[in-house]
Amino acid sequence: MKKIKITQVKSAIDRPESQKLTLKALGLRKMNSSREVEATPQILGMVRKVEHLLKVEEA
């Protein structure tokens, strides 16, 4: 399956709790932390929910 690289580029401070939990579920804990994940529909839905805080690239 296709992989994507997600990087947190904006802070989760002053964001709704659901967005903070979504970042945590994606495995992003700090600014500029990156993760390579499978591009499943569930992951893509989570990425879409917090895409204003992330940079997404193909891996």
C-alpha positions as CSV (number, residue, x, y, z in Angstrom):
1,M,0.0,0.0,0.0
2,K,1.0,3.6,-0.6
3,K,2.9,5.4,2.2
4,I,2.7,9.1,3.1
5,K,5.0,11.2,5.3
6,I,3.3,13.6,7.6
7,T,5.1,16.3,9.5
8,Q,3.6,18.6,12.2
9,V,4.4,22.2,11.2
10,K,2.0,24.1,13.5
11,S,1.4,23.9,17.2
12,A,-1.6,22.1,18.8
13,I,-1.9,24.9,21.5
14,D,-5.3,26.6,21.4
15,R,-6.8,23.8,19.2
16,P,-9.9,21.8,20.1
17,E,-9.3,18.7,22.2
18,S,-10.4,16.4,19.3
19,Q,-7.6,17.8,17.1
20,K,-5.0,17.3,19.8
21,L,-6.2,13.7,20.2
22,T,-6.0,13.2,16.4
23,L,-2.4,14.4,16.3
24,K,-1.6,12.0,19.2
25,A,-3.3,9.1,17.3
26,L,-1.2,9.9,14.2
27,G,1.9,9.6,16.4
28,L,2.9,13.3,16.3
29,R,4.0,14.7,19.6
30,K,6.1,17.8,19.0
31,M,6.6,20.5,16.3
32,N,8.5,19.2,13.3
33,S,8.0,15.6,14.2
34,S,7.5,13.3,11.3
35,R,6.0,9.9,10.7
36,E,5.7,7.6,7.7
37,V,2.3,5.9,7.6
38,E,0.2,3.7,5.3
39,A,-2.3,5.7,3.3
40,T,-5.4,3.9,4.5
41,P,-8.8,5.5,4.5
42,Q,-8.8,5.9,8.3
43,I,-5.4,7.6,8.3
44,L,-6.4,9.9,5.4
45,G,-9.5,10.9,7.3
46,M,-7.4,11.8,10.4
47,V,-5.0,13.8,8.2
48,R,-7.8,15.7,6.6
49,K,-9.2,16.6,10.0
50,V,-5.9,18.3,11.0
51,E,-4.4,19.1,7.6
52,H,-4.0,22.8,8.6
53,L,-1.4,21.7,11.1
54,L,0.5,19.3,8.9
55,K,2.7,19.0,5.8
56,V,1.9,15.9,3.8
57,E,4.3,14.3,1.3
58,E,4.4,11.0,-0.6
59,A,7.0,8.7,0.8
